[in-house]
């Protein structure tokens, strides 16, 4: 299947070849089992249920969601289960998450529906080095000339991400605490490792109706099915990295929580409230805390289960479900 789409001066064809997300490359048996179970604020979650909440159904990662203003100069231009955000400034725009390469036409259409031009994008950022969030970087840069910036710890994984053989562009390497500024808007890169080595949570301040709000775009704190927290040969200290991420996340002031997957901040439910008027539903500091509580509780449940299994004391399956 070939997508053909046009920008001024361009007619490009992008092959829609299915390349599984790194985050979805799990042990199939692990994905089929519910995994550990936790309870937070009276609700019960399994590891598999949280994973499915994020990735959605088979088509949700490539099905457009109505583009919309979130708050201030931040807009949603992504799919039903893969978030892409547009930060609009007088000197050009910033896109966060190019998603799959085959999602570029979707993002293009969403940007245009909002009255903006994709070609005005000057900077491309990402949440983490998984294909479903940053595979489209090379094509996006080809279309727009945007400067691609990435957290240092994710650079090796990104350089191995070459859809159609295209080298992954990285114009600037970022480090924890670095600022990205354009047209009066500043995003701060926070290293929140675990889900990937360079998982990047972005924060910025926006103004709306005379008030200033703290926005946090959560990278991901999820421990996907099949992910090894114990005896991880590639990253032996992976559990410590997750712990660092939770500490960082809890230190960030947040009025408006967003995330690399819309399910992380209940986008569909909040979007449905927009047309009813009233307070902006995306202002949800309690929801931010709840998401961290859920992810941290699941992290400890998975870690405990894997430690018991590694020591030969896993017990029966019913002991953790």
RAUR-V985672 format. One line per field, one symbol per residue. ss: DSSP state (A for helix, B for strand, O for the rest). psi: psi as a letter, one per 20 degrees, with the letter a starting at -180 (. if undefined). A space follows every 50 residues. Layout:
ss = ???
psi = ???
This chain:
ss = OBBBBBBOOBBBBBBOOOOOOAAAOOOAAAAAOOOOBBBBOOBBBBAAAA AAAAAOOOOOOOOBOOOBBBBOOBBBOOBOOOOOBBBBBOOBBBBBOOOO AAAAAAAAAAAAAOOOOAAABBBBBOOOOOAAAAOOAAAAAAAAOOBBBB BAAAAAAAAOOOAAAOOOOOOBBBOOOOBBBBOOBBBBBBBOOOOOOOOB BBBBBBBBOOBBBBBBBBOOOOOOOOOOOOOOOOOOOAAAAAAAAAAAAA AOOOOBBBBOOAAAAOAAAAAAAAOOOOOOOOOOAAAAAAAAAAAAAAAA AAAAAAAAAAOOOOOOAAAAO
psi = pppprproiqoqpppmpooqqhhimrohhhhiqhaqprppkiqpqrghhh ghhgibahihijpqqpqqpgqckpqpkaahjoppqpoprijrrppooibq hiighgggggghhijrphiiphpprrgrmqhihjhjgghghhhhjqppqq pgiigghhhinmpjjpqopohpprrpiqqoppkippppppomrfgrhkpo ppqrpqppljqpqpponpfpjqnqpipohplohgnhkhhhggggghgghi ippphoprrhphhhklggghhhigiiaaqoiiomhhhggggggghhghgh ggggghggghjjkhaqhihj.
